[in-house]
Amino acid sequence: MPANLDLNDKLVKRGLPVSWHGWRGTVQRVRTGRCLIKFNVDQADATVKVAPTWVDCSSVQVVSRG
């Protein structure tokens, strides 16, 4: 069974800010080694629309909230 751990073996939980291939986002849900990320996109640029995406927990990195 896959663990819900990131690249640095930190536990990925709902609400945490993460980085995925340079994209910053917030974890919306976590399910068996996968997490749903809602990406933070600049609101001023209305041409960019990024839907929440399921990715492997082991491919993200939990970042500080600051």
MDAnalysis code that builds the backbone (N, CA, C; Angstrom):
import MDAnalysis as mda
import numpy as np

u = mda.Universe.empty(198, n_residues=66, atom_resindex=np.repeat(np.arange(66), 3), trajectory=True)
u.add_TopologyAttr("name", ["N", "CA", "C"] * 66)
u.add_TopologyAttr("resid", np.arange(1, 67))
u.add_TopologyAttr("resname", ["MET", "PRO", "ALA", "ASN", "LEU", "ASP", "LEU", "ASN", "ASP", "LYS", "LEU", "VAL", "LYS", "ARG", "GLY", "LEU", "PRO", "VAL", "SER", "TRP", "HIS", "GLY", "TRP", "ARG", "GLY", "THR", "VAL", "GLN", "ARG", "VAL", "ARG", "THR", "GLY", "ARG", "CYS", "LEU", "ILE", "LYS", "PHE", "ASN", "VAL", "ASP", "GLN", "ALA", "ASP", "ALA", "THR", "VAL", "LYS", "VAL", "ALA", "PRO", "THR", "TRP", "VAL", "ASP", "CYS", "SER", "SER", "VAL", "GLN", "VAL", "VAL", "SER", "ARG", "GLY"])
u.atoms.positions = np.array([
    [0.850, -1.178, 0.000],
    [0.000, 0.000, 0.000],
    [0.900, 1.246, 0.000],
    [0.696, 2.168, -0.937],
    [1.528, 3.376, -0.986],
    [1.262, 4.293, 0.205],
    [2.333, 4.899, 0.691],
    [2.208, 5.817, 1.825],
    [1.940, 7.233, 1.323],
    [1.361, 8.046, 2.185],
    [1.068, 9.438, 1.840],
    [2.237, 10.326, 2.257],
    [3.436, 10.000, 1.751],
    [4.642, 10.740, 2.090],
    [5.158, 11.486, 0.869],
    [5.727, 12.680, 1.096],
    [6.262, 13.467, -0.005],
    [7.704, 13.066, -0.305],
    [8.406, 13.872, -1.120],
    [9.781, 13.589, -1.499],
    [10.724, 13.489, -0.302],
    [10.428, 14.242, 0.759],
    [11.282, 14.270, 1.948],
    [10.704, 13.464, 3.101],
    [9.824, 12.527, 2.789],
    [9.181, 11.664, 3.779],
    [8.372, 12.422, 4.820],
    [7.801, 13.560, 4.427],
    [6.866, 14.275, 5.295],
    [5.461, 13.824, 4.937],
    [4.586, 13.759, 5.925],
    [3.213, 13.327, 5.705],
    [2.440, 14.405, 4.953],
    [1.773, 14.024, 3.873],
    [0.955, 14.946, 3.087],
    [-0.459, 14.898, 3.644],
    [-0.953, 16.069, 4.101],
    [-2.288, 16.147, 4.682],
    [-3.080, 17.262, 4.012],
    [-4.392, 17.185, 4.121],
    [-5.287, 18.192, 3.553],
    [-4.967, 19.569, 4.134],
    [-4.956, 20.578, 3.248],
    [-4.734, 21.949, 3.675],
    [-3.284, 22.402, 3.635],
    [-2.352, 21.464, 3.460],
    [-0.943, 21.851, 3.445],
    [-0.540, 22.444, 2.095],
    [0.338, 23.455, 2.108],
    [0.866, 23.986, 0.850],
    [1.957, 23.050, 0.331],
    [1.936, 22.797, -0.977],
    [2.917, 21.906, -1.589],
    [3.457, 22.524, -2.875],
    [4.575, 21.971, -3.326],
    [5.159, 22.340, -4.606],
    [5.226, 21.079, -5.454],
    [4.821, 21.188, -6.715],
    [4.839, 20.057, -7.643],
    [5.435, 20.554, -8.948],
    [6.665, 20.166, -9.248],
    [7.384, 20.594, -10.451],
    [7.385, 22.115, -10.606],
    [7.548, 22.819, -9.496],
    [7.608, 24.279, -9.522],
    [6.268, 24.973, -9.357],
    [5.184, 24.247, -9.460],
    [3.855, 24.822, -9.285],
    [3.483, 24.752, -7.810],
    [3.003, 25.851, -7.242],
    [2.562, 25.878, -5.853],
    [1.067, 25.626, -5.796],
    [0.655, 24.907, -4.770],
    [-0.762, 24.626, -4.609],
    [-1.074, 24.189, -3.199],
    [-2.335, 23.887, -2.971],
    [-2.816, 23.450, -1.667],
    [-3.482, 22.090, -1.824],
    [-3.213, 21.194, -0.890],
    [-3.788, 19.849, -0.928],
    [-5.266, 19.930, -0.552],
    [-6.121, 19.408, -1.416],
    [-7.561, 19.386, -1.168],
    [-8.024, 18.056, -0.565],
    [-7.462, 16.929, -1.063],
    [-7.820, 15.591, -0.583],
    [-6.606, 14.693, -0.685],
    [-6.584, 13.644, 0.123],
    [-5.514, 12.649, 0.073],
    [-6.162, 11.273, 0.068],
    [-5.750, 10.448, -0.887],
    [-6.293, 9.097, -1.001],
    [-5.190, 8.118, -1.405],
    [-4.819, 7.204, -0.544],
    [-3.932, 6.086, -0.826],
    [-2.772, 6.429, -1.759],
    [-1.892, 7.287, -1.298],
    [-0.698, 7.607, -2.065],
    [-0.875, 8.667, -3.134],
    [-2.071, 9.208, -3.259],
    [-2.334, 10.261, -4.250],
    [-2.970, 11.446, -3.545],
    [-2.729, 12.645, -4.078],
    [-3.335, 13.833, -3.475],
    [-3.894, 14.737, -4.568],
    [-4.998, 15.391, -4.244],
    [-5.653, 16.329, -5.146],
    [-5.139, 17.721, -4.811],
    [-4.510, 18.377, -5.791],
    [-3.910, 19.689, -5.561],
    [-4.680, 20.752, -6.323],
    [-5.032, 21.818, -5.612],
    [-5.611, 23.003, -6.241],
    [-4.468, 24.006, -6.363],
    [-4.098, 24.322, -7.597],
    [-2.945, 25.176, -7.840],
    [-3.273, 26.640, -7.605],
    [-2.289, 27.376, -7.054],
    [-2.421, 28.803, -6.828],
    [-2.037, 29.518, -8.118],
    [-2.995, 30.164, -8.754],
    [-2.771, 30.856, -10.019],
    [-3.082, 32.330, -9.810],
    [-2.269, 33.195, -10.368],
    [-2.460, 34.636, -10.249],
    [-3.829, 35.012, -10.805],
    [-4.652, 35.636, -9.982],
    [-6.012, 35.998, -10.378],
    [-6.045, 37.075, -11.463],
    [-4.993, 37.878, -11.590],
    [-4.970, 38.954, -12.586],
    [-4.909, 38.401, -14.010],
    [-4.361, 37.205, -14.168],
    [-4.239, 36.606, -15.491],
    [-5.408, 35.640, -15.707],
    [-6.465, 36.131, -16.301],
    [-7.681, 35.334, -16.486],
    [-7.530, 34.278, -17.577],
    [-6.452, 34.323, -18.368],
    [-6.275, 33.363, -19.452],
    [-5.787, 32.011, -18.942],
    [-5.224, 31.966, -17.727],
    [-4.710, 30.717, -17.181],
    [-5.766, 30.073, -16.300],
    [-6.173, 28.862, -16.659],
    [-7.125, 28.114, -15.847],
    [-6.525, 26.738, -15.601],
    [-6.306, 26.423, -14.335],
    [-5.725, 25.145, -13.969],
    [-6.703, 24.430, -13.049],
    [-7.191, 23.293, -13.490],
    [-8.128, 22.510, -12.690],
    [-7.363, 21.742, -11.610],
    [-8.007, 21.450, -10.480],
    [-7.359, 20.600, -9.475],
    [-6.952, 19.268, -10.109],
    [-5.798, 18.766, -9.708],
    [-5.211, 17.594, -10.349],
    [-4.777, 16.566, -9.317],
    [-5.036, 15.278, -9.607],
    [-4.555, 14.190, -8.765],
    [-3.125, 13.866, -9.168],
    [-2.209, 13.841, -8.200],
    [-0.810, 13.482, -8.438],
    [-0.353, 12.527, -7.337],
    [0.767, 11.836, -7.577],
    [1.336, 10.961, -6.562],
    [1.894, 11.800, -5.419],
    [1.631, 11.392, -4.192],
    [2.155, 12.112, -3.029],
    [3.681, 12.150, -3.059],
    [4.297, 11.097, -3.587],
    [5.759, 11.040, -3.611],
    [6.378, 12.002, -4.615],
    [5.554, 12.665, -5.445],
    [6.084, 13.624, -6.428],
    [5.935, 15.069, -5.981],
    [5.360, 15.308, -4.799],
    [5.211, 16.674, -4.294],
    [6.180, 16.900, -3.149],
    [6.308, 18.167, -2.776],
    [7.137, 18.535, -1.630],
    [6.337, 19.500, -0.763],
    [6.163, 19.153, 0.502],
    [5.477, 20.037, 1.437],
    [6.361, 21.244, 1.697],
    [5.796, 22.457, 1.578],
    [6.563, 23.689, 1.775],
    [6.020, 24.443, 2.983],
    [6.805, 25.394, 3.456],
    [6.367, 26.176, 4.619],
    [5.226, 27.098, 4.229],
    [4.442, 27.474, 5.167],
    [3.282, 28.339, 4.910],
    [3.674, 29.780, 4.676],
    [4.884, 30.161, 5.013],
    [5.312, 31.550, 4.902],
    [5.711, 32.004, 3.589],
])
